[in-house]
Amino acid sequence: MSAVRDHRRQDSDSESSQMPTDNAENIGSDSVPAKQVRRGVRDRKLFRCLVGQSAAMRAVRQEIEQVAPTDATVLILGQSGTGKEVVARNIHYHSKRRNKAFVPVNCGAIPHDLLESELFGHEKGAFTGAITARQGRFAMAEGGTLFLDEIGEMTMAMQVKLLRVLEERVFERVGSTTSIDADVRIVAATNRNLEEMVNLGEFREDLFFRLDVFPIRLPTLAQRIEDLPLLIKELTSRLEKTSSNSVRFSQDAVIALSQYDWPGNVRELANQIERMAIKYPNSLVQAHNLPKRIKAHMSDEAGHDLNLDDLACVTDEAERPLQGHTAPRMHIPAEGIDLKSYMASIEINLILDALDKAGGVIAHAAKSLGLRRTTLAEKMRKYNIDRDKTPRSPDNSC
């Protein structure tokens, strides 16, 4: 109980305390100040376009366009990592409430005995540690949108109280008998099967019908795998804006990624791209560079359902100079240069530097150069590079 009292005491210190937010596609800040929430300021890093041209994503965008201008309650269904909060933020952004607050609440992340106070607020002295009055998320979302994520984790007792608010559009703070009007649009989300939970007696049927006014079901990444090239392009582009590293993927690597089943959906894809950027900074990732669990799904078949035009866009991205690695502009001397010899000398010096830093281990040097080990070994033979010998002049007859 002391831990609960301490938590409540911290929350009651100020109405501008940090509010936890829910990641959509695993990118964005972890918290938004309550003052910003009240003013309707949204975190631009958390708001993103729904990338993809698959039939499933076109249908989702059409449903967003249909329901956004209304005040209808929306229930977003989908596995973890499919982008449920992205959809919720798009609905809010395209609604008439866009200039008011978007307030996200993860019902599964807040202790059950604190959720009522979090949603409705409390009066001073309502419980031990409530040294000041505090408004709840419904009050913070006044005129805007309240996003109830993981609604399936809510207790039956809390479901009854939420149902009353949805029916009567009023609520009371904990410790108060004064009713407060609630001009709030509700968008809920879950990765659980609420209909099955209703049948098992784990979720109230009347609340389910109240929430299920306009359901939007999000496809898994495996069900929209044709969007993979566009998602990779978008995610690598974002990475360049938020990190000093970037990464590119070869066409073979993209095909290999398309053969993986992606249980973590777009969130897992974003994490893998970030991982590759850390392991192979500003390099071209080949299929053999991918993690073992992804390579285990590789086959000789072409990437199923991938659009060749979208693959071409990824190939174009791979050929584009990486951020921070654009070569400086060179000036040709008046007497001219032998370009072939000049480029070969640059290549030799880079190979020697890579070998020196890798302690002579060819595999490690190849990795730092973004090459296959066999490719580097072939170049070393071409230039007669040996760890203990001075390289000879390049053979210009090649």
Secondary structure, 3 states (H helix, E strand, C coil): CHHHHHHHHHHHCCCCCEEECCCECCECCCEEEHHHHHHCCCCCCCCCCCCCCCHHHHHHHHHHHHHCCCCCCEEEECCCCCCHHHHHHHHHHCCCCCCCCEEEEECCCCCHHHHHHHHHEECCCCCCCCCCCEECHHHHCCCCEEEEECHHHCCHHHHHHHHHHHHHCEECCECCCCCEECCCEEEEEECCCHHHHHHCCCCCHHHHHHHCCEEEECCCCHHHHHHHHHHHHHHHHHHHHHCCCCEEECHHHHHHHHCCCCCCHHHHHHHHHHHHHHHCCCEEECHHHCCHHHHCCCCCCCCCCCCHHHHHHHHHHHHCCCCCCCCCCCCCCCCCCCHHHHHHHHHHHHHHHHHHHCCCCHHHHHHHHCCCHHHHHHHHHHCCCECCECCCCCCCCC
